[in-house]
Amino acid sequence: MEALWEASPLTASQVRDALRPSTDWAENTVRTLLTRLVKKNVLKTGKNKAGTRTFAPAVSRAACVKVESESFAERIFGGAAKPLITYFAENSQLSAEEVAELKRILDESLKS
């Protein structure tokens, strides 16, 4: 998805090439994944000028992150925010700036 959010539409070959630095997937593996994401309505398809099938995100990165984050929190922490935040705060190497930003976000959430 990251490759397609960065630049789209892309053909399956272009997606494979974009993924090559981090994975050694064959083009057929990439095509299978892309087809599954189309069936889940996460990707949409089209054709380029040469008539080759292209893929583009059907959902924004923010929408995907929201759904996946909620799913993760539900599966791992029973949907509770406090243990999730506590775990990451205790197990992450946060800078002073990151801690200040998180405090600001939490303070703002109390106001709304």
Buried (B, 14 or more C-beta within 10 A) or exposed (E): BEBBEEEBBBBBEBBBBBBEEEEEBEEEBBBEBBBEBBEEEBBBEEEEEEEEBBBBBBBEEEEBEEEEEEEEBEEEBEEEEEEBBEEEEEEEEBEEEEEEEBEEEEEEEEEE
